[in-house]
Amino acid sequence: MPIFDFSCLSCHYVFERICGLEQDYPPCPICGGETDKIMGAPVAHFKGKGFHCTDYNSKKRACK
């Protein structure tokens, strides 16, 4: 299950919760008010060699 960031509409407290995509938004743990989901930055992991070499290679610098 993914981790989502939520922000309270009343007190503006920001917190994280593990919940499913179809579940209702959890109440605020501080005041119990309604919350809204916050859009976060996507996570990307580039593993192995060749990503930089194949996409940005110049004839002056050869990748090993």
C-alpha positions as CSV (number, residue, x, y, z in Angstrom):
1,M,0.0,0.0,0.0
2,P,1.3,3.5,-0.9
3,I,2.2,6.3,1.5
4,F,0.3,9.5,1.0
5,D,0.7,13.0,2.4
6,F,-2.4,14.8,3.7
7,S,-3.1,18.3,4.9
8,C,-5.8,19.4,7.3
9,L,-8.2,21.9,5.9
10,S,-8.8,23.5,9.3
11,C,-5.5,23.6,11.2
12,H,-3.2,23.0,8.1
13,Y,-1.3,20.1,9.9
14,V,0.5,17.9,7.4
15,F,0.9,14.2,8.0
16,E,1.5,10.9,6.2
17,R,-0.6,7.8,6.1
18,I,-0.4,4.4,4.5
19,C,-3.8,3.8,2.7
20,G,-5.3,2.3,-0.4
21,L,-6.2,4.3,-3.4
22,E,-10.0,3.8,-2.9
23,Q,-10.1,4.5,0.8
24,D,-11.6,7.7,2.3
25,Y,-9.2,10.4,3.4
26,P,-8.3,10.0,7.1
27,P,-9.3,12.6,9.6
28,C,-6.7,15.0,11.0
29,P,-4.9,13.5,14.0
30,I,-4.7,16.9,15.8
31,C,-8.2,18.4,15.4
32,G,-10.2,15.6,13.7
33,G,-11.1,17.9,10.7
34,E,-11.3,17.0,7.0
35,T,-8.1,16.5,5.1
36,D,-7.0,16.7,1.5
37,K,-4.3,14.7,-0.3
38,I,-1.1,16.6,-1.2
39,M,0.6,15.9,-4.5
40,G,4.2,14.9,-3.8
41,A,7.3,14.6,-6.0
42,P,7.5,11.2,-7.8
43,V,10.3,8.9,-6.7
44,A,12.7,7.7,-9.4
45,H,15.7,5.4,-9.0
46,F,18.2,5.2,-11.9
47,K,20.3,2.1,-11.3
48,G,23.2,0.7,-13.3
49,K,25.6,2.4,-15.7
50,G,24.6,3.5,-19.1
51,F,21.8,6.0,-18.3
52,H,24.0,9.0,-18.6
53,C,26.2,7.5,-21.2
54,T,23.4,6.6,-23.6
55,D,21.4,9.7,-23.3
56,Y,24.0,12.5,-23.0
57,N,27.1,11.0,-24.7
58,S,29.4,13.3,-26.6
59,K,32.2,12.3,-28.9
60,K,34.7,14.1,-26.6
61,R,33.9,12.0,-23.5
62,A,33.4,8.3,-23.9
63,C,31.6,6.4,-21.2
64,K,33.3,3.4,-19.7
